[in-house]
């Protein structure tokens, strides 16, 4: 692929940059340009994931070093949730994602099921791996809130050396039958093509963490029975569109970030095929029509460095219904992507003051993001 082709994808979004504004420096202060208003709402220590408890204004935040916080977005107050697990903090590792059951709603968060992911140490040497735990919130009030019965229900296999590419994003299927977890390649590359492990895969589990019936390699048993798709690299966003289809966004190497429609038993090619190249400049073969691998719906070179992804379903930004909103780390943007069947087109980019790590949509349709620098921001009309 020539240089012009690899850069052509950026042209569709250049005109959109004027619509966005940078976050104000002080909490509660806002700035606006065009239709987008950005207001700083809180500060946290290395936030990694933010998630509203369904039906509430309570925003849960994982801090990478191992602290779980809850913020009442109605008044801006926050508190620490007791009972968080010990995490293997360092590099890209630490406290990870948050997921709730969509059917558990109401004004109170007390008694709710909560899923959390984090990195843990191995028993031998300098090894680490991602895990997912399931617990219950016991919250008499925001100031008196704790995790109870938190148990690890899934472990990335095997634990390996290094501190990168855990991925460990969690989503519950719309019918609440299954839990899907992204499992990064841990910067080891070749295990993504070897289904005797779960590195470089998306796994499909029952809500208790056991392999789900109907998985494509269930007959092989072991950890292979967990796998739904494979050939992935570092998957940091996963969500369901309005038609109930699962999508992921993942980091390429030097170039080649991808948005993928996730399909049962599909192989997405890493590290055999990629639209990027290795960091040392060594080439990787681009996808071709006859290569046997699933192709991305859209890809980016230069990279956007995706941190999270969510489909927009809300009233505030009516024209964005069904669009994918992807947070950018090194690009310091939110990238809006329009979906048409199995293809995707970048519609706009909205610059943010910071590396945009996580995103969620509030009940009123406003968009909340967290940056690596510690800010929680509200995006509104």
ChimeraX attribute file (.defattr): number of C-alpha atoms within 10 A of each C-alpha:
attribute: neighborCount
match mode: 1-to-1
recipient: residues
	/A:1	9
	/A:2	6
	/A:3	8
	/A:4	8
	/A:5	9
	/A:6	17
	/A:7	12
	/A:8	12
	/A:9	16
	/A:10	15
	/A:11	10
	/A:12	13
	/A:13	17
	/A:14	11
	/A:15	11
	/A:16	13
	/A:17	13
	/A:18	12
	/A:19	16
	/A:20	22
	/A:21	21
	/A:22	18
	/A:23	24
	/A:24	17
	/A:25	13
	/A:26	13
	/A:27	16
	/A:28	14
	/A:29	12
	/A:30	19
	/A:31	15
	/A:32	18
	/A:33	13
	/A:34	10
	/A:35	12
	/A:36	16
	/A:37	20
	/A:38	25
	/A:39	22
	/A:40	22
	/A:41	23
	/A:42	19
	/A:43	17
	/A:44	18
	/A:45	15
	/A:46	21
	/A:47	27
	/A:48	26
	/A:49	27
	/A:50	27
	/A:51	22
	/A:52	23
	/A:53	26
	/A:54	22
	/A:55	16
	/A:56	17
	/A:57	18
	/A:58	23
	/A:59	20
	/A:60	22
	/A:61	30
	/A:62	28
	/A:63	22
	/A:64	25
	/A:65	20
	/A:66	20
	/A:67	21
	/A:68	25
	/A:69	21
	/A:70	22
	/A:71	21
	/A:72	16
	/A:73	17
	/A:74	10
	/A:75	9
	/A:76	12
	/A:77	14
	/A:78	20
	/A:79	16
	/A:80	18
	/A:81	22
	/A:82	18
	/A:83	15
	/A:84	18
	/A:85	20
	/A:86	15
	/A:87	21
	/A:88	23
	/A:89	17
	/A:90	13
	/A:91	10
	/A:92	17
	/A:93	23
	/A:94	24
	/A:95	32
	/A:96	30
	/A:97	25
	/A:98	26
	/A:99	23
	/A:100	20
	/A:101	19
	/A:102	14
	/A:103	11
	/A:104	14
	/A:105	14
	/A:106	11
	/A:107	11
	/A:108	18
	/A:109	23
	/A:110	16
	/A:111	15
	/A:112	19
	/A:113	19
	/A:114	19
	/A:115	24
	/A:116	26
	/A:117	28
	/A:118	30
	/A:119	29
	/A:120	22
	/A:121	18
	/A:122	15
	/A:123	9
	/A:124	9
	/A:125	9
	/A:126	12
	/A:127	16
	/A:128	25
	/A:129	28
	/A:130	30
	/A:131	23
	/A:132	24
	/A:133	20
	/A:134	22
	/A:135	19
	/A:136	18
	/A:137	20
	/A:138	20
	/A:139	19
	/A:140	13
	/A:141	12
	/A:142	21
	/A:143	14
	/A:144	12
	/A:145	20
	/A:146	21
	/A:147	21
	/A:148	18
	/A:149	13
	/A:150	19
	/A:151	15
	/A:152	18
	/A:153	17
	/A:154	20
	/A:155	21
	/A:156	27
	/A:157	17
	/A:158	17
	/A:159	20
	/A:160	19
	/A:161	16
	/A:162	18
	/A:163	20
	/A:164	18
	/A:165	24
	/A:166	31
	/A:167	32
	/A:168	29
	/A:169	28
	/A:170	26
	/A:171	23
	/A:172	22
	/A:173	19
	/A:174	19
	/A:175	10
	/A:176	13
	/A:177	11
	/A:178	21
	/A:179	22
	/A:180	25
	/A:181	29
	/A:182	31
	/A:183	32
	/A:184	33
	/A:185	27
	/A:186	26
	/A:187	20
	/A:188	17
	/A:189	19
	/A:190	15
	/A:191	24
	/A:192	29
	/A:193	22
	/A:194	15
	/A:195	20
	/A:196	17
	/A:197	20
	/A:198	28
	/A:199	36
	/A:200	35
	/A:201	31
	/A:202	29
	/A:203	28
	/A:204	28
	/A:205	24
	/A:206	17
	/A:207	19
	/A:208	15
	/A:209	21
	/A:210	16
	/A:211	24
	/A:212	22
	/A:213	14
	/A:214	13
	/A:215	19
	/A:216	18
	/A:217	19
	/A:218	17
	/A:219	10
	/A:220	12
	/A:221	11
	/A:222	12
	/A:223	20
	/A:224	21
	/A:225	25
	/A:226	31
	/A:227	29
	/A:228	27
	/A:229	25
	/A:230	30
	/A:231	27
	/A:232	30
	/A:233	35
	/A:234	28
	/A:235	30
	/A:236	28
	/A:237	27
	/A:238	25
	/A:239	23
	/A:240	21
	/A:241	18
	/A:242	13
	/A:243	8
	/A:244	11
	/A:245	13
	/A:246	18
	/A:247	20
	/A:248	23
	/A:249	31
	/A:250	26
	/A:251	27
	/A:252	27
	/A:253	21
	/A:254	19
	/A:255	21
	/A:256	24
	/A:257	27
	/A:258	28
	/A:259	27
	/A:260	23
	/A:261	23
	/A:262	23
	/A:263	15
	/A:264	15
	/A:265	14
	/A:266	17
	/A:267	20
	/A:268	28
	/A:269	22
	/A:270	23
	/A:271	23
	/A:272	17
	/A:273	19
	/A:274	27
	/A:275	22
	/A:276	25
	/A:277	19
	/A:278	14
	/A:279	10
	/A:280	7
	/A:281	9
	/A:282	9
	/A:283	14
	/A:284	16
	/A:285	13
	/A:286	15
	/A:287	19
	/A:288	12
	/A:289	8
	/A:290	6
	/A:291	12
	/A:292	12
	/A:293	17
	/A:294	18
	/A:295	21
	/A:296	23
	/A:297	17
	/A:298	20
	/A:299	27
	/A:300	22
	/A:301	20
	/A:302	17
	/A:303	21
	/A:304	24
	/A:305	28
	/A:306	31
	/A:307	27
	/A:308	28
	/A:309	28
	/A:310	24
	/A:311	24
	/A:312	23
	/A:313	19
	/A:314	18
	/A:315	13
	/A:316	17
	/A:317	16
	/A:318	11
	/A:319	10
	/A:320	18
	/A:321	15
	/A:322	20
	/A:323	23
	/A:324	28
	/A:325	23
	/A:326	28
	/A:327	34
	/A:328	27
	/A:329	22
	/A:330	14
	/A:331	19
	/A:332	21
	/A:333	24
	/A:334	27
	/A:335	22
	/A:336	23
	/A:337	22
	/A:338	18
	/A:339	18
	/A:340	11
	/A:341	8
	/A:342	10
	/A:343	13
	/A:344	19
	/A:345	18
	/A:346	20
	/A:347	18
	/A:348	23
	/A:349	27
	/A:350	20
	/A:351	23
	/A:352	22
	/A:353	17
	/A:354	20
	/A:355	24
	/A:356	31
	/A:357	27
	/A:358	29
	/A:359	27
	/A:360	23
	/A:361	20
	/A:362	23
	/A:363	16
	/A:364	11
	/A:365	18
	/A:366	18
	/A:367	21
	/A:368	23
	/A:369	24
	/A:370	29
	/A:371	27
	/A:372	20
	/A:373	16
	/A:374	19
	/A:375	25
	/A:376	24
	/A:377	27
	/A:378	24
	/A:379	21
	/A:380	17
	/A:381	14
